[in-house]
Amino acid sequence: MNDGETSPETTGTSPEPPGTAPEPPGTAPEPPGTAPETPGTAPETPGTAAEASATAPRAAGTPPRATEASSRATGASPQPPGPADTPPPPPQAPDPSTAPPSEAPAPTPETPAPLPEAPAPPPEASVAPPAPETPLPPPAQRIAAGYAPTGPALDLGALLWDGRCLPEARVRVPLAMLNRHGLVAGATGTGKTKTLQLFAEQLSAQGVPVFLADVKGDLSGISEPGAVNDRIRSRAAEVRQHWTPNGSPAEFYALGGQGHGVPLRATVTSFGPLLLSKVLELNQTQEQSLALIFHYADAKGLELIDLKDLRAVVAFLTSDEGRGELKGIGGLSAATAGVILRSLTAFEAQGMADFFGEPEFDTGEFLRTAGDGRGVVSVLELPSVQDRPRLFSTFLMWLLADLFHDLPEVGDLDRPKLVFFFDEAHLLFDDASKAFLESITQTVRLIRSKGVGVFFVTQTPKDVPGDVLGQLGNRIQHALRAFTPDDQKALKATVRTFPDSAYDLEEVLTGLGIGEAVVTVLGETGAPTPVAATRLRAPESLMGPADEAALDHAVRGSALYERYAQPVDRETAYEKLTAGQEERERERAAARATRTGQTQPRSGAESGPGPVSGPGSGPAPEPSMLEQVVASGVFRSLARSVGTQLGREITRSLFGTARRRR
């Protein structure tokens, strides 16, 4: 190596390429304008800005002066072309940043050391700009195109494809299609409850009231803002959700006041014979007999408000006085009446009497909105009746039937009037009679035109009868388990209920994680959307029960509490029939006393001839049987009821429930 040549190891510059004569020792340095480059400064090449060259990352293994060396090897000069003997430009003040290595000043606070050539570290993820969206695979593009409505919609989450979450592919449900009903299904612990919460939050935010049946007691937190944690942060980042803690306006209810909530009560008359037969577990013959009893009570004006009213009517129709009342319309056997009375007694022994009575709840309260325009979320607290699932499922059906008869026809709206979530729906259909299933199917089919959407929540689609399942256009299917042969059959049956898709649904449904679901809904045109495996968004309200003290405070502060909290017991069938029975007993006693007095021998003082007959001179004549019936209290009560309700028989709905005018 020549003495005047600079080592690349010490200067960071590459050696001159072969064929280039080294500079002789003692040669004066090049003028300042053409000074050799210092470490960290790239030569400027034609058409490339010096700043871009200095900041662009170099490829691995490329020396700093590769460009200059390449130019010299080809005979090109990095300076503008010109004659070899062109005199240098006039001397200029040396620039420390471009001085030769041998003359470069030592680093000082005023003169920072040259930057190293190592690539700059990546910026922090929290401040990095969003990465450019990568093109979606063609199948994912076709799926995503089906979930891009132009109107208001609910955002469910991001598409899953080939094991990856694609946040740029949104899965959205048109708001106008939510009155086409739906199904939320999945195994225990797969996230169905959180899906209900996600739906309820977004519906409320868009001004749609919601009804939720809270079976496990963990939906009360919807009224409070959620608490952030690592899982929520991770899920929000995966689906690109701008997660903000937020609660929804809520009202809390409880069946008969058992639990934290405004008491919900129904009268026996409005509940009707079909639903009551379902609750009492009666067979078809007993159900028909119960319908006959309701018909008689309606015709006679005997109001059936609570269970003791119904028991009193059944007892009267099997008594000597009332046994002949139903002979002309089929009659009531003593055996059937005995079954009904025993079922009522067992029902009351379980604490069910509180669910029937007055004041009866007005289901129109479920259609309210808050002052800020958000829909009110009505949460029915049911933990206290978990061991009586048949009751609460049937009671929920009464609520829906009552809404059906009170709401007017509205056709298709841009958003529903109410969305009703029916949890543990399989309990509603277990051992249901044919008439009951027909009534459910008809209600679900027709209530759509009244602006109400119904979502059934259960474990598998097989829990819902086919006629009802055929009415459910929106499907959210969480993971299924296939641990047993029965599970395998249920899995295959579930897959057959979905449209053809680009997924292997048997594999996908058994591999979904918590908070993931297979989705297919109705698009804006009414056509089903492609099947989409979806990673769902995180709810923004509290995912868990609210504090009991705060819950009680919210309930007692509600405007509805004063209206429905205290039960009312007025004169109804029980009081009327009891009064009539007491009146008959008094009349019988008087008749017996009269007969006894007539046959009893007179005493010696009274054995003489009686006084001459005349006004007030003898005992009053015994009234005839007709006069006794007309004068009885029960006759007067029935006559008054018939007179005030002449020609009226209570109009009943599909379920035999009474229709109230509001």
DRENTOR-239117 format. One record per residue: x, y, z of N, C-alpha, C in turn. Coordinates in pm, whole numbers, plus 50000, padded with zeros to 5 digits. Example, Ala and Ser with C-alpha at 12.3 -4.5 7.8 and 13.67 -1.06 7.14 Angstrom:
2
513194943150780512304955050780513204967050780512854977550708513674989450714512905000350787
! end
This chain:
662
500874988150000500005000050000500895012250000500535022249921501295034649916501105042250043502135050650074502085058350198500955068350198500635073950081499595084450077498185079250065498045065750060496695060250041496025058250176494765061550183494015060650308493385046950319493505040850433492965027350454491465027850470490775018650405489315018550422488895014850562489725007050632489325003550767489305015550859490185025750834490265037150924489385048550883489055049650759488245060950714486835057250679486545044750662485185040850623484935042250477486035045250391485825046850248486405034650179485895031650065486355020049989487625023649913488525013749889489745016649812489405020149668490375027049605490175030749465490075018049382489275018049284489145006149200490425003449123490624990849085491844987649008491914995648881493124998548844493335006248721493395021048742493225025648861493275039948891494545042748967495345051848917496645054848980496425061649111497175056749213497025063549343497645077249340497115085549428497665099049435499045098549498500065105449435501435105049489501485111949623502465107149705502615113849835502945128349819502405136049912502685150349911501835158149818501035151449747500155158749656499185167049736499035178949691498115188049764496705182749755495965184649858494555180049854493765187449748492685181049710491815187149609491215199949664490885208949572490265221449619489055218249706488695227849791487575225349885486305221449814486035226749697484785223449628484725209149583485885202449569485875188549525486545179749628486445183449753487095175849859486535161749864487415152249895486915138449907485855137650015484985127849998483845126850088484285121850223483645126950322483865122450459482905111150489483195103350594482255092550629480865097950657479915090850606478515094750628477995104150523478795108250422478325117350317478435110250185477325108350117477305101449988477485111549877478205107949770478365117249657477045119049586476895130749536475675133849462475815128849320474845121349273474865116149137473825123149056474005122848923473025129948838471635124148858470685133348872469275129648884468875124949021469745125149119469425120549255469775131449353468845135149440469095145749538470035140649644470915149449689471875145549792471165141849921470065149049954469355145950078468755131950074468225128049959467625114749950468675104049964469895106949904470955097049914471435095650056471475106850128471995106550266471035099550360469725099850333468745094250427468225080750384468385077050255467855064150211468695052950268468095042150318468875030950371469615023750260470895020550286471715013650188471444998650192471644992450082471534977850079472694971950156472444960150213473474953750295474694950750211475904954550264477154951550196477584961850095476874972750077477244983049980478104993450049479354995650005480225005450071479755019450044480185029050129479705042950113480035049049980481185045249920481585052049796481435042749677480445033949684480245024749573479925032149445479145042549457478775050149336479985056749275480815062949361481995069849309482975059949249483125048349316484055038449262483575033349129482275031249118481745026448991481975036748882481865049448915482065059948815483495060048767484435058648863485835058948823486195046648741485615035248774485945023148700485495024148556484455031548529483955032748392484475045248324485385052848391485925065048332485055076948347483935075748419483015087048438483415094448563483125106848566483455115348680482195119348750482215119448883481015124248953480755138948931481825146648886481635160748859481125162648718480605174048688480135176548551481265174548450480945168548334482025165948235482675178948188483995178248161484745189848113486165185748077486985194248021488375191147982489175187648105490175179048082491005174548194491815185748253492245195848169493085206748221492275218848262490995217148287490205228748330490695233348465491035246148479491555251048608490495249748716490945247048836489975245848947489325259148976488185258849042487515271449076488295278849182487995291349203488725299349302488615292849439489635294549520489585288649655488415294249735487805285349817486715289249905487055285350047486345291050136486565287750277486265273050298487135266050362486905251550381485665249150467484935238850429483725234750503484095223050591483975224550719484395213550807483695200550773482415201450728481705189050700482205181950579482985189050492483485182650369484995182550365485645185250474487115185350477487635171150466488895169550414489495156150407489595150250545489665136950551489735130650682490895135250765492045137750698493225141750773493085155550832492205163750778492045177350826490715179550897489885168950912488575170750976488755174651120488075184851169488235189151308487665178651403488185178651521487705169451625486285173351665485475163451696484095166651737484075175351860483255185451857483065194551969481575196251989481165202352098479715204952114479135213052001479945222351947479415230351837479485222651705480405213251695480565205751571480285191051601479085186251584478765172451617479495162751526479725151051579480405140751502479495135951389480105131451278479305126251167478435114551212477185113551155476265102751189476785089651134476555078551206476985065551152476095061451035476615052050959475905047850840474915036450866474765031850993473835020851023472405025350995471535016350949470145020150922469445024951050468575034851036467865040351151466895029951206466685029151340465735019451396464305023051358463405013051354462005016151318461355024851423460425033351383459735041951480458865033751573458455039951685457605033251782456235030151720455635018351758454355014351700453225023851739453325029751857452245038251904452135051251826453205055151761453165067751686453355065551538453515053051497453735050351355452465053051277452585058451157451385060151074450825046551037449525045651008448945032750973449605026850851449845013950857450485007250745449565007550624450145008250506449295008250387448524995150378447274996250335446434984450326446934975350214447124962750250447564953050151446364948350070446564945349944445434940649863444854927849922443524927149925442864915249977442954903949875443034891549922442944880249828441594880649756441524875849635440264876549559439064870749633439174859049698437974854349771437554863849883438534869549953438214878950060437584891650004438034895949887437424907749823435954905349793435634893449742434234890449710433374890049836433924884649945433164884250070432954898350124434034906350126433944919850181432974928550102432854926049972431934934049891430484932249934430164920849994428804918550040428464925350171429454931150238429244937450368429604952350364429274958850254429554973150238428274980750209427334981150307426074988350282426305003250271425395009850200425525024350182424785032150290423835025850360423055032650464423575029550603422815033350705423225030550843423395015550865424405012150944424724998050965425384996051100425374983551145426104979651265427424973351224428504977451289429844972251259430124960651353430204948551296430434936851380431914934051403432754936451304434174933651323434894932651191435974924651189436834923451072436824909051021437044907650891437004894650825438214886250864437974873250881439034863450901439164855250773440394854450723440614846550601441994840150608442024827350583443284819750579444084821650708443374821950821444034823150950444474837150987444164847150905444594860850933443374869750949443504879851035442474890151052442764901350954441784904950872441944915350769441104927450811441694936650888440884947750941440344957050834440944957050715440414965750610439124960050549438814947450578437584941350530436574941250644435664951050645434694952550753433484943450730432934938250838431704930250833430614938550900429644943150821428634952350870427234947150835426254950450921424864946050904423994958350878423244958850768422364970350745421324971650856421154983650906420224985951015418784982750974418444985650850417074983550803416694968850795417684959750797417414945550783417264938350917417374945651028417334939151158415924935651203414894939651129413554934851160413244921951085414254916351017414104903350950414474891951044414684895151171414934885251275416304878551255416714871251358418034865351351418244854651456419404848451448419804837651539421234840151583421474839551713422814839851769423004826451839423924818251789424084804751840425554802151869425794791751947427164787951979427234780452111428324773252129428514765552251428694774952370428554769352489428714777152611430124782852619430234795652653431534802052670432184807052544431454807852433432054812352308431824827152280431054834152366430894848552349429534853152303428494844752316427154848952270426654861052347426874861152479426394872352561427064885452520428344885152492429044897252450428574901852312428164892352228427594896052099426284903652119425444899052211424214906452243424554920552290425564921652373425964934652425426454943652312427214938052220427714945852106426554950852020425584942051993424404946151917423644957151991423404955052120422574964552196423214978352200424524979052219425204992152224425024999852095425264993351983425215000451856423775003751815422834994851847421434998051819420995010151901421335010252029420965021552114421585034452062422845033952021423525045951971422845051451847422145042951769421465047451649419965049651672419565050651800418195054451832417185043251831417645030651834416735019251831416635013251972415425012552031415285005952162415574990952152416034985352262416454971252265415864964752389415474952052376415064944052492416024932352506416604930652626417544919852653417034911552770417024898452754416734889452865418064885152926418294889353049419574886853116419424874653206419704862853152419494850553226420564848553332421804851453299422914849053392423214860953481422644872453454422864884053539424114891853507424714889953388425944897053357425764907353246424524911253215424294921653115423954935053177423874935553310423514948253373424604958753356425844954453325426924963953304426794972353180425774969753097425624977452974425344992153003424914995353123424615009253157425845016953203426995010153219428185016653271429325015753169430225025653167431365024953075432255013053108432835007253004433714995853022435054999653080435784989553128437124991353185438134985553088439124993553050440114989152952441064979153017441494969252939442504959752982443274954952860444224946152882445074941752772444294934452664443294926752703442524919352603441724928752515441174939152575440414948952495441354956552403442514960452455443484967452369443884958652251444144946052279444564937052172443464935252069442234933152114441134931252019440884943951938440914955552002440694968051931441764970351825443024966751857444094968451759443924958751643443484946551670443334936551565442264940351464441174946251510440074949551419440024964451385441044971951431441114986451408439854993451460439554990951585438404996851651438865008451738438245019951723438525031351810437695029551938438225021652028437475017752148437435029152247436225032752290436005043252389435015038252493435355038552622434395033752724433115042052722431985035052717430715042252704429585033152750428655038352830427465031152872426245035452793425195027652801423945030452729422835033252829421845041352792420695043552882419925030552898419615026853023419025013753048417945014553155416965005753143415955003253245416044988553283415874985753413416004972053462414664967153515414314954853478413034948953516413274935353581412274930753657412324917653721410934911753718410834898653693409544892053690408934891853829407794898353844407114898653972407874905654082408894913154047409684920054148410714911154216410944899054166411944890154224413294893154161414064901754226415344906054173415444921154171416494926054107416734940354098416034945553972414914952253989414254957853872412814961753900412264969553809410854973253814410034960553794409034957853879408274945353866407504944653734407594933053670406794930053551405714920253592404454924053572403344915153603402414914353482401694903353475400664901453374399434895753441398264898853391397054892753444396874879053379396174870253449395894857053395395084858153266394154867653263393334869653144394194873153023395124882653039395944886652924396974876052889397394868052987398354857452957397744847052865396504843452890395794834752799396004819952825395104811552771395164797152800396334789852735396764793952615397854786852548399164788352624399514800652657400764802852730400694796952870399534798152935399424792653070399494777453069398944771152967399074756652954400524752452939401294760452866402714757752852403414758452987403094768553067403734770153197403324758953293402044755153289401544744853381401834730753332402424729453212402784716453155401554707553138400514713053080399294705553054399364698852918398634687752904398574681152774397504687852688397304682352568396414689152474394974689352523394494678352582393124678052633392934687952747393894688352836393804697752949393924712152900394714714152798394814727652741393484732152683392794723252614391484726752558390474729652668390534722052777389624724552888389914738052954391204741452963391544754553020391034765752930391104763852800390564773952708389054775452728388364764452757386934765052783386634772952910387474771253011387294778753136387484793653111388494797353032388694811453000387484816952924386944809152834385784813652757384604816352851384374807652945383274809553039383494822253123384724824253172385004836053254384814848953174385194848753049384994860552965383504863452946382734852752920381314854652894380564859553016380984855653135380304859453257380894871953323381914877753263382494889753320383274887353447383834875353462384654872053579386114874853545386634885753595388004889753561389004880253625389884874553542390944865653589392224873853598392504878753717393654887453735394854879553789394644871953895395734864153952395314849453959396184841154015395934826754013394754822654100394504829754207393364826054292392044828554220392014838054127390814840054046390554827853958391594822853895391434811153809391024798953890391634797054005391284785654089389824786454133389364798554165387974800154209386994796454099387294800053975386404796853863386384781753839387554775253843387604760753822386824753653933387004758054056386274751854167384774753754152384344765354106382914767854089382334758953981383064757053871382544748953760382494734153793383144729953899383064715953941382174714054063381594725054111380714724354227379314720554183378444717954281377054714454250376354725854176376654738354215375984749754152376454752154009377744749853982378284753553851378544742053758378254729853802378594718153720377874718253586376694723553583375934723353458376214735153367377084744553407377314756653327377954753553191378804743353184379554740753061379034728752985377904722953029377424710952961377094713652816376564725252787376184728352650377354730852557378554733052609379724736052524380864726352550380534714252592381564704052605381774698952745381534707352845381674702952982383114702253029383274700653159384584699853222384564687953317385374677953287385394666153372386074669253504385664661753605386254663853736387734660153736388114650053657389524645953653390394656953593389934662853483390724673553420390794685753510389684689153571389694700453665390654697853780390694685353827391624682153935393064683753894393414679953770394784681753722395134696653716394224704753665394474719153654394664725253793393814721353888393934726954023395234722654090395624710054071396894705554130398084712854068398034715153937399124722453871399204736853920398054743053939398044756753992398614757254133398274747354214398784747054352400294745354353400814736154271402264734254264402954746654208402314753154113402874765354054402994776354158401984778054239402014788154344403054784654451403204771654479404174767454581405594770954542405874772354413407194776254365407404791354367406444798654419406584813154428406174820654304405334814554220404974820754092403784830154102403134830354217401924838554227402224853354205403434857654236403764871954222403834876554078403964867353982404084871353842402744875153781401654871553848400324874453795399614883953890399124894853834398434904753915398444918253848398064928153924398034941953876398894950753967399404961953915399204967353780399964959353675399274956753566399874949453455400814958653378401954953053338402974961253271402534964553128402754977053091402474981752955403734979552871403684970152779404874966952699405284978452608404454988652592404865000452516406025007852580406295005152710407435011452776408755007252713408774995952645410004991152583410394999352459409515007852411409765015152286410295029152309410735032152429411135045852461412565048752416412845061652397414195066552370414575076552479415865078052501416355087452602416305101752549416595111252637416555125252598417565128952492418675121652484419705124652383419465117252253418315110652240417995103852115418405089252110419185084552206419575070452205418425061652250418375049552197417345040152237417595034852377416515033052454416635027652589416795012452580417775007052652417994992652659417234987352781416224979152757415434973152864416034959552898416514958153022417194945853066416284938853165415824926953130414994918953220415914909753300416024912453429416894904653517416194891453552416864880053520416234867053541417034857353628418114861353694418874851653774418044845053883417064852353939416284846654048415324835754002415104834453871414214824053821414944814553726416254813153743417014804153657416544789753670416074785953789415624772253809414214770053758413574780353700412244779053643412264784553500413054778353414413254784153280411994784253196411114774453216409904774053135409044786353158409044791053281408234802953313408754815253241410074818053255410544830653197410534830253045410764818452984410704817952838409284820452790408304814852862406914817152824406494831552851406984837152959406674851052990407234860452882408424857352832408984865452724408114864652600407554852752575406684851452459405414859552478404934860652603403774869252629404094883852596405284888352635405674902052604405634904552454406154894952378406194896452233404794896252173403944887152223402574886452172401804899152205402044904952323401364917152361401784928752271403074929352240403544939552147402914937852009402784925351968402234922551835400854928751819400024927651922398654932451909398514947251936399504953451996399374967752025399984976551916400954971351841401654979751744400914979951610400904991351543400264992051411401194986551302400604983751188401394979551072402164991551018403464989550994404295000550942405064996650818405104983850782405864979750665407354980450691408104983550586409564984150596410004998150636410804998950742411335011550792412835012050769413405024150782414865025150768415595020050892414855018151001415405012251123414265006251203414494995551279413404989351354412894998151466411664995351512411135001951631411694995751758411994982951752412494975651869413164962951819414274959251885414914946351858414884938451988414334926551980414004918252096414944906152096415784904652199416724893552208416174883152307415964871152256415274860452328416304850052370416884851552490417954842752535417394829252582418264818852575417894805252614416614801052540416604803252410415374801252332414964786552325415904777252343415534763152333414514759252441414524766552554413564763552661412134766652618411994775952526410664779652480410024768452399410854760752327410324750852233410304736752290410914734552406410914721252465409494716952501409084705252451407774699352484406614708652453406774717052353405714726452318404644719352236403394723152257402284717452181402304722652038401574715851952401514720051812400894733951799399854736451878399204749651872400164760551917400974757652018401914767552068402974770751962403514760451897404524762551794403954770251675402724767151639402084774551529401924789251565401594791951690401424805851733402744813351731403814806851774405124813351771405524816451628405354806651541405734808551401404954820051338403674820751365402864831351306403244844951363403534845451493403924858251552405244863251494406224854251483407524858251428407384862651283406524855851208406364859251067405704872851048404734876151134403934888151112404454900551184405204898651292405604910351371406664918651300407294913051196408274920551118407654933151060406414931851010405774943450947405354953951048405504951151177405214961051281406484967551333407604964851267408854971551300409634965351413409344952751448410034946151559410894934851503412164934651543413054923651509413234914551628413274901551603413414891551709414664883251682415554882651781416744874251772416654863251878416724850751834416744839451925418194835851956418454833552084419814830452129419794816552191420574807452133420584793752181421914787352143422034774152161423324767552139423504762751996422504756351939422604751851800421314755451727421374756951594420144759651519419104748651533419534736551569418584725651584417624727951700417974737051792417084739951905415834747551862415864753251743414744761451694414004753551587412674752451595411924745151492412184750751353412094741851254412414745851118411564757151066410264757351100409394768051052409804781551108410294781751232410774794251292412144797751236413014787751225414364790151174414334795951033413344791850954413234797150819412914811850813412464817750924412144832050928413334840550972414454834351008415594841551065416624844250957416654856450907417534859850796418944863550835419184866950962420504871151008421064860551102422274855751073422844844651149424224848551203424394846851334425694848751399425994835551470426884827551412427164814251466428544813951529428584812851662429854811351732430324796851723431444794051789432074780951777431164769851828431304758351767430624746151811431674735851852431304727251944432204716651988431734703451930432664694851896432354681851837433074670951914432754669752042433424660052128432724646552131431464646052093430684633752100430034631251964429544619251940428814616751814427614625951794426904628951904425774638251892426264652151851427424656151907427984669151867428334669251719428874657951669429214657351527427974658751440426874652351481425634653651405425134668051407425194674351525424734688251535425604697351449426914694651444427804702851362427444701651214427254689451167426914687551026425554693950993424604692851087423304699051064423424714151059424274720051142424474734551141425084739051010426074731650961426734735350835425724735350721424784726050723423804725350614422824737050616422734744150727421824755650732422444768250673423744767950638424404779750581424424778850429424464790450361424654790250215426034784650180426194781050053427514776650006428534787850028429744783950067430744794150100432124789550057433074798850063434464795850030435214789450146434544787550261435184781850379434844766950390435714759750457435384746450506434724748450643433394749550644432704753950764432844744350881432934731450853433134722050965434444724951036435464727850961436754731051022436734744751088436104754451023436084768051077435284768651206434094762451208433224763451325433814756851449434624746651432435254740351547436564747151586437054756251503438314762951532438174777551572436944782751577436754796751615437124798951761437714810551789438034814151926436904822051991437124825852116436134833852188436004847452120434784851752095434564864552029434734863951880434694851951822434724850251677433494842551634433004845451514431764839251470431734838751318430914829651267430604829051124429304836651103429334846051009428224855550991427674854450850426364854650840425684857350714424394864650746424144875850679422984884250708422294887650577421244895650587420584900550467421144914050430421554915450303422064928150256420954938050230421324949850181420334960450159419284956650056419634947649964418654943249864417804931749913418074926850034417344915450087417954902050055419034901849976419704889349942420714885750051420914872750078421894868850181423304872850141424074877250238425474880650214426324868050216427534868550158428414856750165428754853350310429024840750334429424836350467430784842450499430904848550619432134855550657432534851450798433694845150812434264843150945434744856650995434374860251117434534873951166435144873951305436094882951325436584885951459435794898151508434984896151610434034906351653434714917351733434104929151729434584940551806434364938151955435054945952037434874945252182433774954852225432834950652310431824960052362432504971452437431874983152433432444994852500431854997152638430814989652674430264990552809430894979852897430554979953024431154970853121430744956553089431734947953066431454933953034431384925953162430274927453232430074920853360428924927553433428524922153547427394927953620427754941353683426754949953691426934962753759426874960653910427384970153984427344969454130425884969354177425584960754275424194959354319423644972154379424474979354454423994991854513423645001954404424505002954302424225012154192422995007654114422824994454102421674989254030420374992454104420364990354234419174993654313418855008554307419895016654310419685031154301419055034854167419545028554060418995031553928417535027053917417215015653977415845010553970414885019654046415245023254169414355031554251414265045854199415255050054124415195063454066414445064053935413995052453885413275052253758411865057753775411385064453673410015069653675408985058453672409385046453628408445035253620408275028253754409195030153846409145022653972407885026154051407585038854062406405042954138405125037854074405115036253944403915032053873403625017153889404685008953895404484994453892404944987154018405554994054113406164987054226405134980554318404064987554353403114982554451401994974654384401754962154427400654954354368399294959654411398284957154329396914961554354396014949154349395124947854447394204936554452392774941954462392074942054352390704947254350389704935754341388424939154334387384928854328387374922254191387654909254191387724901754066386944888754083387244878754002386474866354003386474859754140387594859554207387664853054338386724859754437386784872954445385924880154539384444878554503384134878754375382734877554334382184863654365382954853454330382474839954355382454836754504383424842054579383424839854723382224846554788381934858854744380754865754797379484858254762379394852954641378224845254602378094832554683379224825854710379184813854791378704816754933379204827554990378764831355125377274834755126376814841555023375384844855015374534832355004374984822754926374234810254914374214802555045375334802955116375364796155246374384802555343374294815555344373344822355432371904818955394371644818555263370304815255218369934800955255370864791755242370604777955280370314776955431371134784355508370914784055653369544789655689369164800455622367854806255649366744796855608366914790155494365894780755449365774769055545366924763955592366874752955689366184757255818366514769555862365874774555984364374775955967363954780455849362524782055824361824768555825362444758655756361834745455754361794739255893362854741555971362894736056107361834742556193361634755556178360614762656256359214758056222358954754456095357614750156057357284736256108358264727556113358004713856156358134711956305358724721556378358914720356523357574721956595357204713056692355914714556764355904727156848354744733156855354614745456932354594742657080354984752457155354924751157301353494752857350353264749757478351904750757533351334764657523352134774457542351634788257536351194791757397351824784557295351514787957158350594777657095350054768357179349264757657121347824761657090347414773057142346054777657117345884782356975344704785556938344474790556801345204803556777345654804556660346414816456626345524828156601346154839556588345364851556561344734851156424343754859256410343084860156281344064865656179344024859656060344974864155958344684878255916345754885255886345674899155843347064904455820347164916755778348484922455753349314922155878350464915655866351384915155978350984905656084349924898056061349444889356166350034875456159350814871656051351384858256038352784858755983353454847255980354824846955926354824849855776355954855955728356074859255586356174846455505355574846155386355654834155303357094831655257357484818955241358844815355198359034819355052360144826255020360344830354879360564818254790360164819854665360364808954570361844807654534362194796454467363584794154427364054804854331363214809154238363604819554144363914832454216363034835854317363284848054392364594847154470364914835254522366184833854594367384835954502367354830254379368474831754284368634846154243367504852754211367574866754166368104875754276367784872554400368214880954511369624877854557370234867154506371554863254554372624873154509373684873754587374774883054555375494879454427375694866354404376424862454284375644865954159374284864654167373484868154050373584883154021373484891154127373584905654107374954909454050376014902854099377354905954049377484902353902376994890353866377074886253727376224895053638375044898653687374164907253607374814920753583375444926153688376114938953671377244938053569378044927053576379144925353481378634923753339377584915553325377034913553191376424926353138375774934153227375164946653183376174956753135377304957153203378314966953165379154962253047379154949053021379974943752912379114935652816377874940152798376924932752717377464930952575377404918852528377834915952392379334915752373380074916752485381534917452470382154904552523383044899152448383894888452496385314892852469386194891252567387544896752557388224891552430388694900852346389384897152223390774892252255391114880852199392424875052231393294874652106394564873852133395534873852024395824859651981396914858151906397314844951859397554835351974398024840552086398304832252202397164832252303396014837652268394924838352364395104849352464396044858552441396254869552533395274880652503394894887852607393904898552590394564910652528393844917352443394344929552381393864941552459394804949552503394444961452580394474973752490393584982852516393584995652444394405005652523395335012752451396205022352520396015035952458
! end
